[in-house]
Amino acid sequence: MKLYELVGRDPNMPFSPFAWRSKLALAHKGLKFESVPLRFTEIADTLSFADSKTVPVLVDGENIIPDSWHIACYIQDAYPDGADLFGGPRGRAAAHLFGFQMGMPLLMPLFRTLVSDIYKILDERDQDFFRKTREPRIGCTIEDAAENYHDALVTFQNNLIPYEAYLKSSEYFCGDSPAYQDYCFYSLFLWARATSPKSILKEDSPIKKWLDKMDGLFDGLGGNIKLIK
């Protein structure tokens, strides 16, 4: 089993939040896989076999599965033994909705916060590609984003409020033990951790306690991720 994921100059530091969803889902099911690191400018040619222009892509024998959500569904259906990734059909539907709910309110302001730091961890060829493709998305230059990220960070932190409120009375988003919603949410912080020195949580955020628990899962799969400056 192979999982294609995104890296910068350091091939040992994967940072795509969507690939992290898949890695954590595979770990949840106890499935071993080989990580295949790709830089931005390698993705289109390398993943042409999967008809995909983005990571992650999972290859399991003759099965080729692009997209983190489709990967999650595939591994639960193909490997039903052990802990259910979603907690049943209703849990799967809730997990699908959860992924959409995180999009504009969390992913977008966090990307605006991190974009200049992501740029710094890329090699020169990827930096050119990243600038040409990402500056239109954020509506400014990488340099402007570096100077003016504070509003985006505040938006991200404010949009965390309902998640913080929930974690005050629940161990995990999925109840007493973690499952796919937890991995989706956790992937945001691994994305930030692998790319940026910025502190993205307020000091008193209840998410910090939850993060400590998530960091201890799967022999520190996510907890071992630290930005090398």
Secondary structure, DSSP 8 states (H G I E B T S, - for coil): -EEEEEB-S-TT-B--HHHHHHHHHHHHTT---EEEEE-HHHHHHHGGGGT-SSS-EEEETTEEEESHHHHHHHHHHH--SSS-SSSSHHHHHHHHHHHHHTIIIIIHHHHHHHHHHHHHTS-HHHHHHHHHHHHHHHTS-HHHHHHS-HHHHHHHHHHTHHHHHHHTS-SBTTBSS--HHHHHHHHHHHHHHHH-----S-TT-THHHHHHHHHTGGGTTTTT-----
